């Protein structure tokens, strides 16, 4: 019997406590590691359009095996399970997870470790398949376009205004415009607008060519959607 056959047999029988105790633990850890590697590459694929955190992805790689090890420990010894619960209550995770999709991947990785260590590997496989289809579909589904933040900084003359100087260009290039803020300091003026445009290069070049404009930037506001 090959090693893969042994692992599959142990997973199918649900880790009996006596005969396959050592092999069952090894099979659970191997299965959790394989699932975590899969989640690692799935996260890398779906986060290619935004800021990618390698350290966070590496933490996902370790989450499923560590969770599986804790569940196996708690299933073998009641005293150890109480100690694990107490230790987890003391631990404080200082890293803030700001992206909602990152929280989804954390729950996915932890849940996979729990399912595998509990012998419910079929649920882990189904969950992995459903989550893969869901995150990839949401990643490719065109829900809306990310809003753009246009910042114009210049030095208009007396009685002039940056917004008036840029109005014609902005109206011709942008379908939606909303002013966020404006200010003037030492004769220089800053204008911040939230715009929706498909002519980004033309918008920047034409505004930058104005005599009163010193600099212009166009930033995409990640995590937000404009309809």
C-alpha angles and dihedrals in degrees: 000000000000125000092253090052091051092050092048092048092050092048091049093051094048103239105292110216100234117028100037101023097125095036091045092055091048092048092050092050092047092049091048090049092051092050091048091052089052091050089048093059093040090055091047091052097048096043097054092104096053139042107306120212112204093187092054091049090051089053088055088053090059099037099079097047092045091049091047091051091051093049091049090050093050091049093053101046130028093200091050090050091056090050092050092051090050093048092049090050090056096047115093118198107217098185111099116218105211101171113081092212090055088057089052091054091049091053090046093053095045093046091050091054091050094048094048095045090049091055093249094121093147089062088049091054093047091046091050092050093048093045092048092053091045099050094043092048092049090047095054098034110103099229094159144309125279112252119247127226113214116198119188121186122185150131111250120189126250112305092008128118130206093220093053091048092052098037098096093047093046093048092050095048104034130064094195129029130180124172114230102178145335133193144170127213128171093346093310124110133205124200124190119191135175107223141173115213142146093200097072098149094047091048093052096043096048094046092046089053092062113107094228094052119092100176139355131193133184117200130184113229103224120209093030130094129208119202 
